Amino acid sequence: MGKLDNKVAIITGGASGIGEGMVDLFAKEGAIVIAADINEAALEKASQKENVYGMKLNVASDEDWQALAKEVNERFGKIDILVNNAGISSEKPYAEINAEDWQKMLAINGFGPFAGVKHIAPYMAAQKKGSIVNISSYTAMIGQGFNHYSASKGAVRAMSKAAATTFGRQGVRVNALFPGIIETPMTQALSSSKELLGQLIQATPLQRLGKPEDIAQAALFLASDDSSYITGAELVIDGGFSAQ
Ligand SMILES: NC(=O)c1ccc[n+]([C@@H]2O[C@H](COP(=O)([O-])OP(=O)(O)OC[C@H]3O[C@@H](n4cnc5c(N)ncnc54)[C@H](O)[C@@H]3O)[C@@H](O)[C@H]2O)c1
């Protein structure tokens, strides 16, 4: 028996990296998984997996979210789980970030998860049960110089707690995960420099970078009924980096 048997789960950014890891684990645990992503070519590949349905979504679009929620509910009869994972990153220095950069970052990383909660939580509330997992970042907790990226992840952190209190009485749980540096296409530049990689590993108490599976296992716990009394919680998954 899988931990997510008979559950319908939407995972944004499900076509790559951490999202792809979660799609694979959730499907293995028995869920019907909707991998929602802006990258249509990558979605085609995701759709070939058993019990995985690729659907196009720009998380920054209210209209896209509304259409996705309706389609998933009509096609599969309910929505049990949402993982707000899609995101972009940037290491632009403070002085070079302009209003357009800020707005794009906050539109995708901030408004995206907010709109996900806004459009999906009502379907969960209708069945008095649901679990939402928001992917923030350790950069929302400690200063790492990621600037507008950190700000967008801080927005996810605060919004997760607010949403947990807003929707808790309707049976909808909202929790947040805070990954450290995880080996995905997003961090390829970091891990392809041998020297930098060595420094990062050295600086991490558990002496390695994270893998998509490390985040997927934590997301599985928060998505499943194993965590049925947990809402508004924050879990850091960074090999101890930010504990120092
Ligand atoms: N990799 C890390 O070290 C790390 C650390 C902390 C937090 N995170 C967060 O984890 C999440 C996943 O990151 P990843 O490393 O797997 O990155 P990734 O680049 O491998 O995957 C991101 C996915 O999001 C999709 N996406 C981007 N913009 C979108 C949009 N507007 N609408 C829908 N989909 C969109 C991309 O197409 C891609 O499939 C992100 O929110 C990221 O900020 C990553």
The ligand as a Gaussian input file, in Angstrom:
#p B3LYP/6-31G(d) Opt

LIG

0 1
 N       18.008000      23.770000      -5.991000
 C       18.210000      24.390000      -4.859000
 O       19.329000      24.441000      -4.331000
 C       17.053000      25.048000      -4.135000
 C       17.256000      25.515000      -2.820000
 C       16.212000      26.110000      -2.138000
 C       14.985000      26.238000      -2.742000
 N       14.817000      25.785000      -4.015000
 C       13.498000      25.965000      -4.626000
 O       12.998000      24.721000      -5.052000
 C       12.138000      24.921000      -6.172000
 C       12.565000      24.000000      -7.309000
 O       13.889000      24.339000      -7.699000
 P       14.810000      23.403000      -8.604000
 O       16.171000      23.509000      -8.056000
 O       14.186000      22.080000      -8.793000
 O       14.799000      24.247000      -9.972000
 P       14.656000      23.812000     -11.506000
 O       15.085000      25.010000     -12.269000
 O       15.343000      22.507000     -11.736000
 O       13.090000      23.581000     -11.668000
 C       12.178000      24.632000     -11.594000
 C       10.947000      24.271000     -12.406000
 O       10.021000      25.348000     -12.288000
 C        9.498000      25.624000     -13.584000
 N        9.027000      27.014000     -13.669000
 C        9.778000      28.153000     -13.691000
 N        8.996000      29.216000     -13.835000
 C        7.713000      28.760000     -13.890000
 C        6.454000      29.397000     -14.028000
 N        6.340000      30.723000     -14.174000
 N        5.338000      28.619000     -14.038000
 C        5.441000      27.263000     -13.918000
 N        6.608000      26.612000     -13.808000
 C        7.738000      27.348000     -13.798000
 C       10.648000      25.332000     -14.540000
 O       10.209000      25.131000     -15.876000
 C       11.256000      24.094000     -13.907000
 O       10.654000      22.913000     -14.404000
 C       12.225000      26.408000      -6.514000
 O       11.148000      27.087000      -5.928000
 C       13.526000      26.822000      -5.866000
 O       13.565000      28.195000      -5.571000
 C       15.818000      25.194000      -4.723000

